Amino acid sequence: MEEHWTVGRVAELAGVSVRTLHHYDDIGLVRPSGRTAAGYRAYSTDDVERLREVLAYRRLGFGLREIAELVGDPGADAVAHLGRLRGLLLARRERVDAMVAAIDRELEARAKGLTVTPEEQLGLLGARLYDAIGGAYPATRRTDPRIAARIWDALGDARTVVNVGAGTGSYEPADREVTAVEPSAVMRGQRPAYAAACVSADAEQLPFADGSFDAAMAVSTVHHWRDPLAGLREMRRVARRVVVLTFDTDEPGWQDRFWLTRDYLPEFADVLHGFPSLAGMAGAIGARTEPVPVPWDCADGLFEAYWRRPEAYLREPVRRAMSVWTRVGPDAERRAVRHLGDDLASGRWAERNGGLAGLDSADLGLRLLIA
């Protein structure tokens, strides 16, 4: 017979109150699978494992609603959750270590009577965008199978693939030999143990000889590169086929395609100021373009993913995995979230966007470049 633990014993081991465990049971977050002879809650090994995951996410700052989605993910087993938690903790540790090192340098400078510049002071916050947002990626940025099918089909018969700006490894095909390229240590630290080998390098200077790969791929990363056209040409240099998932800003009024940028976050246009045109990117590598609709239940928490689930944008962990929010700044973010929350509560959002309810997917500007 499987061993069970009483609610009191589990609360003692977990360092939480019995009331907390009762609450988790009431809301369906962690429900004990057994009862004692006297009718009290009894927790199995699996129940304790789920509680461990809930408490770990809770202590990382996630809300109960987000935690319910994470632990309820049908595609994640105990090993996947441990890998995800490990990545989040490594990212947090790396950021803390970097801040401690920066503080130590400033203390040393001040002790010597040296002037500390604003640039050095702001260095405490970290300079790399991905190092700021990367810690949230494992929680919400998962491979969507429908988008993946489009990307993998575009790779054709390629057997060797380099994934440029690879992040945590989303969309890397498991049936091909993949080499990943990722400049952010935070992102590299969150790659699963089974993921492809990862090289630290920038897209603009790939450390490979001409024609080293059958194909080069880049997924939702080009807008982060210092010189997108140079990076695309590098991909063309090292591979005979190039597949890039990017964004189209050529269409007049493109900001109005998505209600979030149209009604709440006009600063999105500033984020992409200076970003090459889709025609310019296609021309740089001789590519054709194909639209990639975003499914209404997209599993990948990219910026446009929740177009039919607007409440998601009110959640801090969801936004932290989207670079847009970091780049528009906290004032614009707070305003957009406040106005969206007000409109959802009043019903104004539904009045404006009621037609979305009947759509299974939407063209919000995602495009494949295939060369």
C-alpha positions in Angstrom: 0.0 0.0 0.0 1.4 3.4 -0.9 2.6 5.5 2.0 0.7 8.7 2.8 1.6 11.7 5.0 -0.8 13.7 7.2 -1.5 17.3 6.5 0.2 18.3 9.7 3.4 16.4 8.8 3.5 17.7 5.3 3.0 21.3 6.6 5.9 20.8 9.0 8.2 19.4 6.4 7.3 22.1 3.8 7.5 25.0 6.3 4.0 26.2 5.6 0.8 26.4 7.6 -1.9 23.8 7.6 -4.2 26.6 6.6 -2.1 27.1 3.4 -2.4 23.5 2.5 -6.2 23.6 3.1 -6.3 26.6 0.8 -4.3 24.9 -1.9 -6.8 22.0 -1.7 -9.8 24.2 -1.8 -8.6 25.9 -5.0 -7.5 22.7 -6.7 -3.8 23.5 -6.7 -2.6 20.6 -4.6 -5.3 18.1 -3.7 -4.3 15.2 -1.4 -5.2 11.9 -3.0 -6.1 10.1 0.2 -7.8 10.3 3.6 -6.9 8.9 7.0 -9.2 6.5 8.8 -10.5 9.5 10.7 -11.2 11.3 7.4 -8.3 13.8 7.5 -6.3 14.7 4.4 -3.4 12.4 3.5 -0.7 13.1 0.9 0.9 10.6 -1.4 4.4 10.8 -2.9 3.0 12.3 -6.1 1.0 14.9 -4.0 4.2 15.9 -2.2 6.0 16.2 -5.5 3.4 18.6 -6.8 3.4 20.6 -3.6 7.2 20.9 -3.9 6.8 22.4 -7.4 4.0 24.8 -6.3 6.1 26.0 -3.4 9.2 26.5 -5.5 7.4 28.6 -8.1 5.7 30.5 -5.3 9.0 31.4 -3.7 10.2 32.6 -7.1 7.5 35.2 -7.1 4.8 33.6 -9.3 1.1 34.1 -8.5 -1.2 31.2 -7.8 -2.9 31.5 -11.1 0.4 31.3 -13.0 1.5 28.4 -10.8 -1.7 26.5 -11.6 -0.9 26.9 -15.3 2.7 25.8 -14.9 2.1 22.7 -12.8 -0.9 21.8 -14.9 1.2 21.8 -18.1 0.5 18.4 -19.7 3.8 18.5 -21.5 6.0 18.8 -18.4 6.8 15.9 -16.1 8.8 16.1 -12.8 12.1 16.2 -14.7 10.9 19.1 -16.9 9.7 21.1 -13.8 13.0 20.6 -12.1 14.9 21.7 -15.2 12.7 24.8 -15.4 13.1 25.6 -11.8 16.8 25.1 -12.0 17.0 27.5 -14.9 15.0 30.2 -13.1 17.2 29.8 -10.0 20.4 30.0 -12.0 19.2 33.1 -13.8 18.4 34.7 -10.4 21.8 33.7 -9.0 23.6 35.0 -11.9 21.9 38.4 -11.7 22.5 38.6 -8.0 26.2 37.7 -8.4 26.5 40.3 -11.1 24.9 43.0 -8.9 27.1 42.0 -5.9 30.2 42.3 -8.1 29.1 45.7 -9.3 28.4 46.9 -5.8 31.8 45.7 -4.7 33.5 47.6 -7.5 31.6 50.8 -6.6 32.4 50.5 -2.9 36.0 50.1 -3.8 35.9 53.1 -6.1 34.2 55.3 -3.5 36.6 54.2 -0.8 39.4 55.5 -3.0 37.6 58.8 -3.5 36.9 58.1 -7.2 33.9 59.5 -9.0 31.3 56.9 -10.0 29.7 57.8 -13.3 26.0 57.4 -14.1 26.9 54.7 -16.6 28.7 52.7 -13.9 25.8 53.2 -11.5 23.3 51.9 -14.0 25.6 48.9 -14.7 24.1 47.5 -11.5 20.9 46.9 -13.5 22.7 44.9 -16.2 23.2 46.0 -19.8 22.0 43.0 -21.8 18.3 42.9 -22.5 18.1 39.1 -22.5 19.8 39.0 -19.1 16.9 41.1 -17.8 14.1 39.1 -19.3 15.7 35.7 -19.7 14.8 34.4 -16.2 11.1 34.2 -17.1 11.6 32.4 -20.4 11.3 28.7 -19.2 8.0 29.4 -17.6 6.1 30.8 -20.6 8.2 30.5 -23.8 7.4 27.0 -24.9 7.4 25.5 -28.4 4.0 25.8 -30.1 3.6 22.7 -32.3 1.8 24.6 -35.1 4.4 27.3 -35.5 7.1 24.6 -35.1 5.6 22.7 -38.0 5.9 25.7 -40.3 9.6 26.3 -39.3 10.6 22.7 -39.6 8.8 22.3 -42.9 10.8 25.3 -44.2 14.0 23.6 -43.2 13.4 21.1 -45.9 15.8 18.2 -46.0 18.5 19.9 -44.0 20.3 17.5 -41.6 22.6 20.0 -40.0 21.1 23.2 -38.6 22.6 26.2 -36.7 20.1 28.0 -34.5 21.1 31.7 -34.2 19.9 33.6 -31.2 18.8 30.2 -29.8 17.7 31.3 -26.4 16.5 28.3 -24.3 16.1 26.0 -27.3 12.5 26.5 -28.5 11.8 25.2 -32.0 15.1 23.3 -32.3 14.2 20.2 -34.3 14.9 17.0 -32.4 15.4 14.9 -35.5 18.4 16.9 -36.9 21.9 17.8 -35.8 21.6 21.2 -34.2 24.3 23.7 -33.2 23.0 26.6 -31.1 24.4 30.1 -30.9 23.4 32.3 -28.0 25.3 35.4 -26.6 23.4 35.6 -23.3 24.8 33.5 -20.4 21.4 33.7 -18.7 19.7 32.1 -21.6 22.4 29.5 -22.1 22.1 28.6 -18.4 18.4 27.7 -18.9 18.8 25.4 -21.8 17.7 21.9 -20.9 20.3 19.2 -20.4 19.1 17.4 -23.5 19.3 20.6 -25.7 21.8 21.0 -28.5 25.4 22.1 -27.8 25.4 25.9 -27.5 28.2 28.4 -28.6 28.5 31.9 -27.2 28.6 34.2 -30.2 26.7 37.1 -31.8 24.7 36.7 -35.0 26.8 39.3 -36.8 30.0 37.2 -36.3 29.2 33.6 -36.5 32.3 31.5 -35.7 31.8 29.0 -38.6 33.3 28.5 -42.0 31.4 29.2 -45.2 28.7 26.6 -45.9 29.2 24.8 -42.6 25.5 23.9 -42.3 22.6 22.7 -44.4 20.4 25.3 -42.8 20.5 28.3 -40.5 17.4 29.2 -38.4 16.5 32.2 -36.2 13.2 32.5 -34.3 11.9 35.8 -32.9 15.4 37.1 -32.3 16.4 39.3 -35.3 14.9 42.4 -33.6 17.4 42.1 -30.8 20.5 42.0 -33.0 22.7 45.1 -33.3 22.8 44.8 -37.1 20.0 42.6 -38.4 21.0 42.7 -42.0 24.6 41.8 -41.1 23.3 38.9 -39.0 21.1 37.6 -41.8 24.0 37.8 -44.3 26.1 35.8 -41.8 23.4 33.1 -41.7 23.4 33.1 -45.5 27.2 32.7 -45.5 27.3 29.7 -43.2 24.3 27.8 -44.6 22.8 26.9 -47.9 19.2 27.5 -46.6 18.0 30.2 -44.2 14.7 30.2 -42.2 13.9 33.2 -40.1 10.7 34.0 -38.0 10.5 37.8 -37.8 8.0 40.7 -37.9 6.5 42.7 -40.7 6.5 46.5 -40.3 6.0 47.3 -44.0 2.3 47.3 -44.1 0.8 50.8 -43.6 -0.9 51.0 -40.2 0.8 47.8 -39.1 0.5 48.9 -35.4 -3.3 48.6 -35.7 -3.2 44.9 -36.5 -3.1 44.0 -32.8 -5.4 45.6 -30.3 -2.7 45.7 -27.6 -0.4 48.0 -29.7 -3.3 49.9 -31.1 -5.2 50.8 -27.9 -2.8 50.4 -25.1 0.9 50.4 -26.1 1.6 52.8 -29.0 5.2 52.8 -27.7 5.6 49.5 -29.5 6.3 51.4 -32.7 9.3 53.1 -31.0 10.7 49.7 -30.0 10.9 48.8 -33.7 12.1 52.2 -34.8 15.0 51.6 -37.2 14.2 47.9 -37.6 14.8 46.9 -41.2 11.8 46.5 -43.5 10.6 43.0 -44.3 11.4 43.7 -47.9 14.9 44.9 -46.9 15.6 41.7 -44.9 14.2 39.5 -47.6 16.3 41.3 -50.2 19.5 40.9 -48.1 19.4 37.1 -48.4 17.1 36.6 -51.4 14.2 35.2 -49.4 10.5 34.8 -50.0 8.1 35.6 -47.2 5.2 33.7 -45.8 2.7 34.8 -43.1 2.5 32.8 -39.9 -0.8 33.1 -38.1 -0.8 33.0 -34.3 -3.2 30.3 -32.9 -5.7 31.5 -30.3 -4.2 29.1 -27.7 -0.6 29.6 -28.7 1.7 27.7 -26.3 4.6 30.0 -26.9 4.2 33.2 -24.8 5.5 35.6 -27.4 4.2 39.1 -27.5 1.2 38.4 -29.7 0.3 35.0 -28.2 -2.6 36.1 -26.0 -4.5 38.1 -28.6 -7.7 36.1 -27.6 -6.7 35.8 -23.9 -6.2 39.4 -22.9 -6.2 38.7 -19.1 -2.8 37.1 -19.6 -1.2 40.5 -20.2 -2.1 41.5 -16.7 0.2 38.9 -15.2 3.7 39.9 -14.3 5.5 36.6 -15.1 3.9 36.5 -18.6 5.1 40.1 -19.4 8.6 39.5 -18.1 9.2 36.9 -20.8 8.4 39.5 -23.5 11.2 41.8 -24.4 8.7 44.5 -25.5 7.7 45.4 -21.9 11.3 45.8 -20.8 12.1 48.1 -23.8 9.0 50.4 -23.5 9.9 51.1 -19.9 8.0 50.8 -16.6 5.8 53.9 -17.0 4.3 52.7 -20.3 3.9 49.2 -19.0 2.0 50.4 -15.9 -0.2 52.6 -17.9 -1.0 49.9 -20.5 -1.7 47.3 -17.8 -3.9 49.6 -15.8 -6.0 50.7 -18.8 -6.3 47.1 -20.1 -7.4 46.0 -16.6 -10.0 48.7 -16.4 -11.4 47.9 -19.9 -11.6 44.2 -19.1 -13.5 44.9 -15.9 -15.9 47.4 -17.5 -16.5 45.3 -20.7 -15.0 47.9 -23.0 -12.4 45.5 -24.3 -15.0 42.9 -25.2 -17.1 45.6 -27.0 -14.2 46.6 -29.1 -12.8 43.1 -29.8 -15.8 40.9 -29.7 -15.2 39.6 -33.2 -12.0 37.8 -32.1 -13.9 35.2 -30.1 -14.8 33.3 -33.3 -11.3 33.2 -34.7 -8.9 30.2 -34.3 -5.9 32.2 -35.5 -4.9 35.7 -36.4 -2.4 37.3 -38.7 -0.6 39.7 -36.4 2.5 40.3 -38.6 4.7 37.3 -37.9 6.5 36.3 -41.1 8.8 33.5 -42.2 11.7 34.4 -44.4 12.8 31.4 -46.4 15.9 31.6 -48.6 
